[in-house]
Amino acid sequence: MISISASKFVATDKARVTVYLPQELKQRLAVIAEKDKRSVSVLIEILVLEALDVRDNAKK
């Protein structure tokens, strides 16, 4: 899949998911992402992976 924005071209094999979040939560994620020098999208990917790891380990 190729994602295209108005300002740049980004080729990716990642699926696009639309998520609706409260504005306050989106802002908190943006602050953390900026501190970590990464995009909000990448931060959310990392947080989801971490949550899935915790969930998988809890089931063992």
N, C-alpha and C positions, 0 to 999 in steps of 0.2 A: 504494500500500500504506500502511496506517496501523498504526504500532507503538503499542501501549498498554502502559504500565507501571502498577503499582499507585498510583504517586504523581502521575503526570502523563500528558497526552496529547501525542503527538508525531506529526505528519503528515509523511510523507516519501515520496519516490518512489524511494528507494534500496533495493536488494536486501539482504536479510539473509543473512549468511554466518556459519556457526559454524566457529570455528577452535580447535583444541586446542593450547595452548602449555605449555611447561614453566613451572612457577610462577615460577622465577627470571626468565625472559624477560618474563612478564606484569608482574612487579614493576618491572623496569627500564623497561618502557614506561610504567607508571603514574608513575614518578618524573619521566620526561621530560615526559609530558603535563601533570603538575601544574606543573612549571617553566614550560612554555609556555602555561599557563592554557587548556588545551583537554582534551577527553575523550580517553580511550585510543582510542576508535573513530575519531575524527577524525585522531588521530596516525597510526594504522595506515593510514588512507586516504591520507594524505600520503606516508608511507613507501612504500606500494605504488606510487603514482603516480611517485615519484622513481625507484624501482627499474625500473619499466617504461620510463621515459624513458632511463635508462642503457642498458638492454637494447636498446631501439630504436636508439639512437645507435651502439651497438657493432656493429650489423648493417649499418650504412651504409658 
